[in-house]
């Protein structure tokens, strides 16, 4: 990775994490029955952990 490609790679990584987080947070909200503040906080935290694990797993499978 060079100085020119490092910002692009960081932007792509952040975009991928954000996409995973959005999908997992939406799935959480669809599957729960009541939506209150605590459920949103827990869902956001679980979605963040899931997004990091999903990106790590995808990179492990398609490592270059």
N, C-alpha and C positions, 0 to 999 in steps of 0.2 A: 504494500500500500504506500503510495507516494503522498506528498503534501497536497497534490491537486485532487487526489481521489479520496482522501480522508474525510473531508467535510461531506462529500456526497454519500459515502458509506455510512456516516453517522446519521445523516438525514434519512436514508433508507431504513436503517435500523430503528430509528424513532418512529417512522411511519408504520413499519411492520408491527412494532409493539402497540402503537395506538390502535391499529386495525384489529389486532387480536383482542385488546382490552375492550374495544367497543362491542365486538361480537360476543365475547364472554359475559360482559355486563348486561347486554340485552337478553341473552339466554337466561341469566340469573333472574332478571325482572319478569320474564315470561313464566318461569317455573315456580315462583313463589306466589302465595295466595294473598298476602297483605303487603302493602308497600308503605313503610314508614321510614323515618330517618335512619334508624339503626340498621334496617335491612339494606338500605342504599349504601351505607358506609361499609358494612360487611361484604356486600356484593362487589363494591368497587375494589376493596382489598383483595378479595379472592380472585377477581378478574385480573388484577395486576400480577399476582403470583402466577396465575394460569398463563398470562401473556408471556411472561419471562420464560416459563417452562416450555411453552409451545415454540417460541423462537429458538430456544436452546436445542430442543429436540429436532426441529427442522434443519438447523445448521449442522447437527451431528449426522443427520442422514445425508445431507448434500454438501459435505465438507469439501472444499477445494484447496 
